[in-house]
Amino acid sequence: MSVLGILYWLSRLIAIAAIIHVVLDNRQPAKTMAWALVIYFIPLFGVIAYLFFGINYRKERLISRRSMDMLTKRSMLEFVEQRELDLPADYRPIINLFVNQSFSLPFINGQTAVFTSGYEFFPSLLRDISQARSHIHIDMYIIEDDALGRLVADALIDKVRHGVEVRVIYDDVGCWRVKRRFFERMRKEGIDAEPFMPVHFRQFTSKANYRNHRKIVVIDGSIGYVGGMNIAKRYVSTQWRDTMVRLEGGAVNGLQRAFLIDWYFVDRTLLSDRKYYTKPEIEGGLMQVVTSGPNSTYPEIMQGYVRLILAAKDYVYLETPYFLPTDSVFLAMKTAAASGVDVRLLVPRHCDARFVEWASRSYLREAAEAGIRVCLYEGGFLHSKLLVSDDAVCTVGSTNVDFRSFENNFEGNAFFYDADMAGRLRRVYLADEQHSILLTSLPERMQPNIARRLWDSLTRLLSPLL
């Protein structure tokens, strides 16, 4: 047998071994089939891609966070006990779901502000940073070394010089283009800055699994931010539409707990002092901060989406920059629409990731054919992630409606059981819809030619991997 023949059969044996490994991992069938197809038809690329992005190298290390979770429960319960908390009957099941699955406690929220652009969010953030007296905690997927990133870094350095504790978690993949000197400067000035799960071979990390995609800020334990905005100059643009929420009062304890668990993960330091938590409010709307990640027994945020969609009686509106839904979420949306619920989905007309845009097109057509009102945002790039239902419940956070957010990433969302907050987010959605076009009004998208339809279907096969 020739050398080429030996190499050919060796590559096939390696591919078969990789496929067996995929099958034995007992993933969702769709994801298993996607990996198996890639490995079988493109052996060299498929095996390499699986080695870097598919194998769960960190499974044992991630699961070790569960013991840390228990420690944090004890410290938080000691400081933030809430007596006679009245849970709304209609949403008690989903509240109990989050409590039982991830110990995400409900809190009475104080004042809440909704920001729909960086022009609103960043001045508020810088003002709150300037007024910090005890500590500042930042958990961000991306912190760019640009004019805005340096402005925030300077503000944090100033607070350290005035005796304020500053801790920063940044995702190593999200910030892989950022020069080390940017974070080294922070550290030299006294900021505790730690990367989340450092990854080597950076040329392969643009789609690496298990990333901390959260966008959380906590200041003095009494002010918090959660939503879809990272710290980067591009978020301050008229062509970038996003949503961020500012919280005050007891609800910030949920954000603080999420940060402190992540901090233990990256720094192995347990922070459980009373000063990191605030006394819950007596009056206000009810909310929960819910986190999910690949170390969770169940995908909590995805479960929350399914529960809210199926519980909707009048309407449910969703905004997401990427629409590659898991089977359970997509079935819930189609079931709600078939039941007479006004289900609406708003996505950007043009995505910032071309392959994801191609893969989502068949999903969007299927959604429109199922009676879901699909709108394409034309006012720039829509990066907002929100869901609002029945003028009673809503959620804002970092979670996209795609496989990666629901299954692979570490995400964080705030769930509000509050008519006022739901009404505000409903108005945000309807205002965005004014800058959109119906998918059904675009014949080239609803009835593409056979070549386009085949390409869309082929890219859809890879949606569990994107």
N, C-alpha and C positions, 0 to 999 in steps of 0.2 A: 504494500500500500504506500502511496506517495505521501510526502510530508503534508501536502495540502489536504489529502484525504484524512490523515490522522488528526490534523487541526480541526477539520470539519466535524468529525465524530466526537472529538473532545469537547468542542463547543456545544454540540447537541446534548452530550451527557451532562455538562454543567447546567445547561438550560433546563433539562428535565429535573435535575436536583433542586434547582431554584424553584421550579413550579411545585414540586413536592413540598418544599419548605413553605411556600405560600399557602397551599391547601391545608397543611398541618397547623397553621397559625389560627385557623377557624375565624377568619374575618367575615364581614358581610359578603354574601355570594357575589354581589355586583363588583365589589372591590377585588375579590379573589379572581374573578373572571378577567377583569381589566388587567391585572398584573400578569396573569397567565398568558393572555393574548399578546401583550407587549413582549414578554420574554420569549414566547414561542416564535413569533413572526420576525422579531428583530433581536436575535439572541444576544449579540454583543452589547448593544445599547441597553436592552432590557435588563440583562444581568447586572450591568454596572449601575443603572438607575435604581434597581432593587436594592443593591448593596448599600447605596447612599441614602435612599429615601424610603425604602420599603421595610427593611428589617427593623424590628423594635429593639434596638441596642440598649435603650435606656429604661426598659420596662421595670426592672427591679428597682432601679434608683428612683424612678418616679413614684412607684407605689410606696416607697419609704416615707413619702410626705404624709401618708394617712396617719401615721403615729403622731406627726407634728400637728396635724389637724386636731387631734384629740386634746393635745396640750393647750391649744389656742381656745378650744371650747371652754375649758375650765377657767382660764384667765378672763375671758370676755364675760362669761356668765356671772362671775364674781362682781364685775363692775357695772354691768348694764341691765340688771334685772328689771323687768317691766311687769308691774302688777295690773291685773284686770284689763289686759289688752283685748279689745273687742275686735274679733276678726269677722269681716263681712261673710255672711253665709254663702253667697254665690261663689266666692273665690276661696273659701276655706280649703277645698280639695287641693288646689294648686299651691296654696301657701303651705299646707301640710306636706305636699310633695317635695318642695324645696327644703323644708326643715328636715324631713326624714332622709332625703338623699344626700344632702351636703351640709346640713346644719346651718342653712341660710336663714337666720332669724328675721322675722318681720319687725320693723321699727316705725314709730310715728315720725314722719318727716317734718322738718320745719319749712323754711322758705325754700322755694325752688325757682331757678332761672333756666330758661332754655335758650341756647345760642345756636344759630343756624349758619354762622360764618366765623372765620378766624378773626375778622375785624371786631367781632363782639367778644369772642372767647379769650383771646390772648391779652387784651387790656385788663379784663377782669382777673385773669390768672396772675398777671404781673402785679396788680394792685393787692391781691390777697397775699402773694409772696412777700411783698414789701411790708405787710402788716403782721407777718408771722412772729410769734414770740417764743414758741417752744420747739416745734419740729415741722419739717416739710418732707413728705414722702411722695416720690414720683415713680410710677410703674408704667413705662412707655415702650411700645414696640419700636418706634423710630424717634431718635433725637438727632437731627441733622446738624452738621457743622456748617451752618449758613448764618446769615444775619440774624434771623430770629432765634435759632438755637444758641448762638453766642450771647444774645441779649438775655435769654432765660438763664444761661449759665452764669453770666455776670450778676444777675439778680440773686441767684442762689449763693454765689461766692460772697456777696455782700452780707447776706444773712448769717453765713457761717462765721464771718468776722465779728458779728454782733452776738455770737453765742448760741445761735439756733442750730439744732441738729438737722442735717440735710442728708437724706438717703435717696439714691437714684438706682433704679433697675432699668436696664435697657436690653433689648433683645439683640443677641450677637449676630443673628442673621439679618434682622431688620436694619441694623446699623453697620452692616459689613462694609459699606462704602465709606464710612466715617473713619477718618484717621485716628490712630490711637492717641495722638497728642491732645485731641479734644477732650477725651475723658481723663487723660493723665493730668491735664491742667486742673480739672475739677478735684482730682484726688490730692494733688499737691497743695491745693487751697483748703483742704479739710473736708471736702464732700466725700461721703462714702458712696462710690459709684461702682456697681457690680454688673457684669454681663449675665444675661440669663442663658444658661446652657451653652457655653462656648462651643463652636463648631470649627473643626479644621477643614482643610481642603475647600477654601472659600469659593473657588471657582465653581463648585458644585452645589452651593447652598441657596440659590435663589428660590427653590421650592422645597427646602428641607423640612422635614416633619417636626412636630412638637415645639412650636414656637410660642412665646409669650406675646400674644396679640392684644393684650389688655391696654387700655388707656385710662389710668387711674391716678388721681392726685389727691392727697390728703394734707391739710394744713391745720396744725394745732388740734387735730382730732375733732374739730367742730365744723370745718368747711371741706367739701370734697367735690371732685369733678369726675364724671364718667361719660363715655360716649365714643365717637369714632375718630376724633382728631388726634394726630400725633403732633410732635413739636418740630415743625419744618415750615420754611417760608412759603411753600406751594399751597399751604392751607390758608394763607392770607391772600386770596385771589377771588375775583368776581366769577371766575370760571370753576371754582371748587365749592360744591355745596355739601355741607356736613352738619351733623347735629352733636352737640355737647350739652350736658346738664350740670348745673351747679347745685349742690345740696348743702343744707345747713341742719344742724341738730343731730338727733339720735341716729338718723339714717346713715350718717357718715361712719358709724361703727362698723357697718357691713363692709364699706370700702377699706377701712383700716384693717379689719381682719384679713381681707384678701391680700393686702400689701404685706402684712406681717408674716403670713404663711409663705408668700413668695420670697420675702427677705430671708427667712430661715433656710429656704431652699438654696439660695445663692450664697449666703454668708455663714450659714450654720450658727447664727446668733438668735437666741430666743428673746424677743422683746415683749414683755407682758406687764409693764408698769402701768399703773392706773392713769397716768397722764396721757396715754395714747388713746383713751376712750373718753367719750363725753356722756353726760347724763341724758337719757332719752327725753324727748319732748312730751308734753302732756296732751297738746292739741295739734292737729294737723292731719295730713293724708298718710295712709299706710303704704309702706313699700318694703321691698326686699332687694338686697344685692346678691346676685346669684353668679357664681363662677363655675366653669366647667373646664375639663381638660382630659387628655388621654389617660391620666391616672385614675379617673373617676370610674366607679363601677358602672354607672349609667350616664348617658349624655344629658345632664340636667337641663341645660338651656334648650336643647332640641325638644326634650319632653315638655318643657314649658310652652314652647311655640305650638306644639301639637295640641296640648290641652286647651290653650286659649283659642286656637282656630276652631276646634270642634265645639267649644262652649259658646261661640259667638251666636247671637240671635238675630241681630240686625245687620251688622257690617264688621269687616276686619280689613284694615289697610296695612300694607307692608311696603317698606322701602329697603332696598338693598343694592349695593353696587354690583354684586355677582349673584347670579341665580343658577345654581347647580344643585337643586334640592335633593335631599335624601328621600327615599321612597315614602317614609312615614310622614314627613312634612308635606310632600307633594300630594299624597293621598288625602291628607287632612284638608288641604286647600280645595281640592276638587270635590271632596265630599261636602264641605260647607257650601260651595257654590251650587252644587246640585240640590242642596236643601233650601235654596232660596236666599241664602245670606249674600249680601253685597261684598264680594271678595275682590279687592283691588291690589294690584302689584305695580310698583313704580321702580324702574331700573334705568340706568343711563342708556341713551341711544348708542353711544360709542363708549366702549370699555377701555380702560388703560392697559388691558392685557388681551391682545388679539385672540390668542388661542382660547381663553376663557369665553370671550364674546362669541366665537364660533360654536363652542360646545353648548352654550346656553340657548342658542337660537331655536333648536328643536324643542327644548323645554318650554320656551315662551310661546311657541305656536301651539303646543299641546295645552298649555294653560288657557290661552285664548279660546281654543276649541272646546274647552271644558266649561266655559261660561265665566271665567275670571277676566276682569277688566284689566288688561295689560297696557300700561302706558310707558312710553320711552321719553325720558327727561332730555330736553334739548337746551337747558340753560347753563350747560357746562358739564363737568363730571360730577355725578351724584355719588357721593361716598357715604351717605347717611344710612344708618341701620336702625330702623324703628318699626314697631308694630303697635297699632292702636285698635281697640275693639269696643263697640257699643257705648261709647262715651263713658266708660267705666274703668277700663284697665288698659295699660300700655306698657311698653318696654323700650328702653334706649340703651345702647351699649356698643361693644366692639364686634358683635357677632354678625357675620354675613350669612345669608341663606345658601350655604354650600357645604359640601362634604368636609372641607378642610376646617372650617370654623366649628361645625358641630362635632367632629370626631377627632381632629388632630391638634388643633390649637388650644392654648390656654386663653379663655375668653372671660369677659366680665360684663354683665348687664344689670341694670336697675329695673325692677318690675314695680309698677305703681298701681295701687288699687284705689284710685282717686279720680272722681269725676272731673274735677278742675284740671288736673294734669292731663287726663285723657282728652278733654276738650281742647286744650292748648296744642297737643300733638296732632289732633285731628285737623286743626286749622293749619298747622305746618304742612301736613300732607296735602291738603286741598290747595294750598298756595303753590306747592311744588307741581301739582298736577296741572296747574294753569300754564306751566312752561313745558308741557309735554305733548306728545302726539300719540294717538291710539295705534297700537300695533296692527289692528284690523284694518286701518286705513292705508296700509302699505302693502300693496299686492305683491311686490317683489320679496317681502319678508313672509307673507302668509302663503304664497304659492310660488316658491322658488323653483327654478328649473331642476332637472334631475341631477345634474352635476353638483349644484349647490346643496340640494337635499342630501345627497350621498355624503358630501364632505361634512355637513352639519351632523349627520348621524354617526359618522366615523369618529369625529372629535368628541361626540357625546359619550362614546364608549370609554373615553379616558377621564370623564368627569370625576369619578371617585378619587383620581390621583392628582387632580389639579389643585 
